[in-house]
Amino acid sequence: MNASKSASARKSKTDLKRVDAHQISASEYEELPELTDEMLARGTFKKAGRPIATNPRLQVTIRLPADVLAAWKATGPGWQTRMAERLSKPTK
């Protein structure tokens, strides 16, 4: 991002003053269909967001030697998941 351009510099291309000044007329209401019980019965609700995890992750802080961490990171993307899988295996 350019340092000279602010992230909030975007401007709406809508003429908001004209929109705010608009008065709704009766003919505009005539264009809308009347809501019926059948229309409302067809409606569905979808719950947004991620599903709740069965085994949620917890954030922890652990100090590891730099070479150990570098070796895990060198295995590529997904190294944290692979590390968690390895740590979750029972020891003999």
C-alpha distance (Angstrom), angle and dihedral (degrees) to the residues before:
residue distance angle dihedral
M1 . . .
N2 3.76 . .
A3 3.78 115.2 .
S4 3.80 90.0 -140.2
K5 3.82 93.8 57.9
S6 3.77 119.3 73.4
A7 3.79 119.2 -139.8
S8 3.81 89.0 -129.4
A9 3.81 94.1 53.5
R10 3.81 93.1 100.2
K11 3.78 114.6 115.3
S12 3.77 128.3 -156.3
K13 3.78 114.1 -115.0
T14 3.82 90.2 -150.4
D15 3.78 119.1 103.3
L16 3.81 94.8 -126.0
K17 3.80 94.3 178.0
R18 3.80 90.0 58.4
V19 3.81 91.4 46.3
D20 3.82 92.1 49.8
A21 3.81 91.6 47.9
H22 3.84 93.3 52.4
Q23 3.81 114.4 112.7
I24 3.82 114.6 -153.3
S25 3.80 111.4 -124.9
A26 3.80 128.3 -151.3
S27 3.82 91.2 -110.5
E28 3.81 89.7 61.3
Y29 3.80 89.7 56.9
E30 3.82 89.9 51.7
E31 3.83 89.5 61.5
L32 3.80 91.3 61.9
P33 3.82 118.3 86.1
E34 3.80 118.1 -123.2
L35 3.81 111.5 -105.5
T36 3.78 112.0 -118.0
D37 3.79 131.5 -165.6
E38 3.82 88.1 -111.1
M39 3.82 91.3 56.6
L40 3.79 91.3 49.1
A41 3.83 91.4 47.5
R42 3.82 90.4 56.0
G43 3.79 90.9 56.4
T44 3.79 118.7 105.6
F45 3.76 133.5 -163.1
K46 3.77 121.4 -139.0
K47 3.76 120.9 -162.0
A48 3.80 109.0 -135.4
G49 3.76 127.6 -146.5
R50 3.74 137.6 49.9
P51 3.79 120.9 -43.0
I52 3.79 115.4 -103.7
A53 3.80 109.8 -94.8
T54 3.79 117.8 -120.1
N55 3.80 90.4 -146.3
P56 3.81 105.5 28.1
R57 3.80 120.8 -158.8
L58 3.77 121.0 -114.9
Q59 3.76 124.1 -151.8
V60 3.80 114.8 -122.3
T61 3.78 136.0 168.7
I62 3.80 117.8 -130.6
R63 3.78 130.7 170.5
L64 3.80 114.5 -136.0
P65 3.78 130.6 176.5
A66 3.81 111.4 -93.7
D67 3.82 92.9 -120.7
V68 3.82 92.3 53.2
L69 3.79 92.0 50.8
A70 3.82 91.7 45.2
A71 3.82 90.3 51.7
W72 3.81 91.7 52.8
K73 3.82 92.8 46.1
A74 3.81 89.9 49.0
T75 3.82 89.5 63.3
G76 3.80 87.8 72.7
P77 3.81 136.7 -124.3
G78 3.78 114.4 -6.3
W79 3.80 94.0 36.6
Q80 3.81 92.2 133.3
T81 3.81 91.8 54.5
R82 3.80 91.3 47.6
M83 3.80 90.1 49.0
A84 3.82 90.9 50.6
E85 3.82 90.6 49.6
R86 3.80 91.5 50.2
L87 3.81 92.2 48.1
S88 3.81 92.5 48.4
K89 3.83 93.4 57.4
P90 3.79 111.4 102.3
T91 3.78 115.7 -111.0
K92 3.79 120.6 -123.9
